[in-house]
Amino acid sequence: MVPHSWILESVTLVGIADNIKRLLKNSMGNWKTELNAYETTLGEVNIQRGIFQGDSLSPLLFIIAIIPLTCMLRQCDTGHQLGDGHGKISHLLFLDDLKLYGRNDQEIESLVHTVRIFSEDIGMQFGIAKCATIKLQCGTVKHSDGIVLPNAQVIREVNENGYKYLSVLETD
């Protein structure tokens, strides 16, 4: 989840007008949701981190908040070389789905490190349980022990069934 403070900082970085920033800041202070269980209202909760799902502004705010991460990943000089020799792909990002590409384990670990540092710096949390690695060499899946993070969490290897990315089954 992206902290509200980073959302406000990132809209400043991209040059959003002051009146829009004030509107965002004032409205974020009033973001609430209602908790219900079995048709019984349990209460109201203030939204202090993250963005709403289902409204039209939240995806744009999230994308703006992630622009600096994309810039940092581009500067890593890692990734899959394009066939024409004019660039590399180090990552693909679609809202909160991020795929990292590297030529070897060291490049992937470098990219993961960059994402981790960025996340810690802005106070954003990633769902490590939703993360996985897949190692391909010459089009063949190779076993991987995953990636061990400094806090001892492990980004595990994707299971043999693959995974879905944007509703498309991904494997080798």
KANORJO-V91351 format. One record per residue. N is the residue number from 1. RES is the residue in three letters. PSI is psi in degrees with one decimal (999 if undefined). D_LAST is the distance of its C-alpha to the last C-alpha in Angstrom with 2 decimals. Layout:
BEGIN
n:res:psi:d_last
N:RES:PSI:D_LAST
N:RES:PSI:D_LAST
END
This chain:
BEGIN
n:res:psi:d_last
1:MET:140.7:30.07
2:VAL:126.0:31.77
3:PRO:146.6:35.45
4:HIS:-34.8:37.99
5:SER:-37.0:39.50
6:TRP:-36.0:36.32
7:ILE:-46.2:36.09
8:LEU:-39.1:39.68
9:GLU:-41.8:39.11
10:SER:-34.0:36.13
11:VAL:-28.0:38.09
12:THR:-43.1:40.79
13:LEU:-34.0:38.42
14:VAL:2.0:37.46
15:GLY:27.5:41.13
16:ILE:142.5:41.52
17:ALA:148.0:45.22
18:ASP:-37.7:47.31
19:ASN:-33.8:48.36
20:ILE:-39.5:44.78
21:LYS:-42.6:44.08
22:ARG:-41.4:47.22
23:LEU:-45.8:46.17
24:LEU:-48.0:42.78
25:LYS:-45.7:44.47
26:ASN:-39.7:47.12
27:SER:-36.8:44.82
28:MET:-34.5:42.37
29:GLY:-17.4:45.40
30:ASN:5.0:45.88
31:TRP:126.2:42.37
32:LYS:160.6:42.69
33:THR:156.1:41.12
34:GLU:130.4:42.81
35:LEU:129.1:41.71
36:ASN:147.0:42.34
37:ALA:122.0:42.06
38:TYR:50.3:43.19
39:GLU:16.3:45.07
40:THR:128.1:46.87
41:THR:121.7:46.70
42:LEU:-25.0:46.23
43:GLY:179.5:46.77
44:GLU:142.6:45.56
45:VAL:132.9:43.21
46:ASN:136.5:43.13
47:ILE:108.3:39.73
48:GLN:-12.3:39.92
49:ARG:154.3:36.27
50:GLY:-173.0:33.41
51:ILE:164.9:33.67
52:PHE:149.6:34.18
53:GLN:134.8:31.50
54:GLY:-10.9:32.63
55:ASP:169.0:35.03
56:SER:-18.9:34.60
57:LEU:-34.4:35.50
58:SER:-44.8:33.15
59:PRO:-38.5:29.87
60:LEU:-42.6:31.81
61:LEU:-39.8:33.24
62:PHE:-44.1:29.87
63:ILE:-44.0:28.50
64:ILE:-39.6:31.70
65:ALA:-24.0:31.36
66:ILE:-10.1:27.89
67:ILE:-45.3:28.89
68:PRO:-35.3:30.09
69:LEU:-44.0:26.79
70:THR:-42.7:25.02
71:CYS:-41.4:27.79
72:MET:-42.2:27.41
73:LEU:-36.1:23.65
74:ARG:-31.9:24.43
75:GLN:-7.6:27.09
76:CYS:-13.9:24.92
77:ASP:45.4:24.15
78:THR:173.9:20.58
79:GLY:-176.8:17.19
80:HIS:124.6:15.16
81:GLN:129.7:17.81
82:LEU:149.8:18.13
83:GLY:-31.2:18.66
84:ASP:-1.4:22.32
85:GLY:8.9:22.96
86:HIS:50.6:24.51
87:GLY:171.2:22.64
88:LYS:153.9:19.69
89:ILE:113.9:17.45
90:SER:-20.1:17.75
91:HIS:156.4:17.13
92:LEU:136.9:16.86
93:LEU:123.4:19.42
94:PHE:102.6:20.33
95:LEU:-115.1:23.35
96:ASP:12.6:22.42
97:ASP:117.6:18.61
98:LEU:127.5:17.63
99:LYS:133.0:14.35
100:LEU:140.2:15.02
101:TYR:133.5:13.59
102:GLY:159.5:15.01
103:ARG:-19.5:15.16
104:ASN:176.6:15.90
105:ASP:-38.2:16.86
106:GLN:-40.9:20.24
107:GLU:-43.2:19.15
108:ILE:-45.1:17.08
109:GLU:-36.4:20.11
110:SER:-43.9:22.39
111:LEU:-43.1:20.75
112:VAL:-41.0:20.78
113:HIS:-43.4:24.38
114:THR:-45.3:25.29
115:VAL:-42.7:24.08
116:ARG:-46.2:25.92
117:ILE:-46.2:29.08
118:PHE:-47.1:29.15
119:SER:-45.0:28.77
120:GLU:-41.1:31.51
121:ASP:-38.6:33.74
122:ILE:-5.2:33.81
123:GLY:25.6:33.80
124:MET:144.1:30.56
125:GLN:137.5:28.70
126:PHE:146.8:24.96
127:GLY:89.8:23.71
128:ILE:-30.8:21.93
129:ALA:-23.2:21.24
130:LYS:-3.6:18.88
131:CYS:151.7:16.93
132:ALA:161.0:13.90
133:THR:153.2:11.86
134:ILE:132.0:8.44
135:LYS:120.1:8.86
136:LEU:133.5:6.94
137:GLN:119.4:9.58
138:CYS:40.5:9.88
139:GLY:5.7:6.30
140:THR:135.7:6.49
141:VAL:128.3:6.17
142:LYS:145.9:9.86
143:HIS:143.2:12.35
144:SER:144.6:13.93
145:ASP:3.7:17.28
146:GLY:-168.3:16.55
147:ILE:124.2:19.01
148:VAL:123.7:22.68
149:LEU:161.9:24.72
150:PRO:-26.9:28.43
151:ASN:12.7:29.55
152:ALA:0.6:27.70
153:GLN:151.0:25.16
154:VAL:129.0:21.65
155:ILE:108.1:18.42
156:ARG:166.0:16.53
157:GLU:142.0:13.07
158:VAL:145.2:11.02
159:ASN:170.2:11.76
160:GLU:-16.8:10.02
161:ASN:-4.0:10.32
162:GLY:-157.2:8.22
163:TYR:166.7:10.65
164:LYS:131.7:12.41
165:TYR:116.6:13.09
166:LEU:41.0:16.17
167:SER:12.9:15.93
168:VAL:128.6:12.63
169:LEU:126.0:9.99
170:GLU:125.6:6.97
171:THR:-146.7:3.80
172:ASP:999:0.00
END
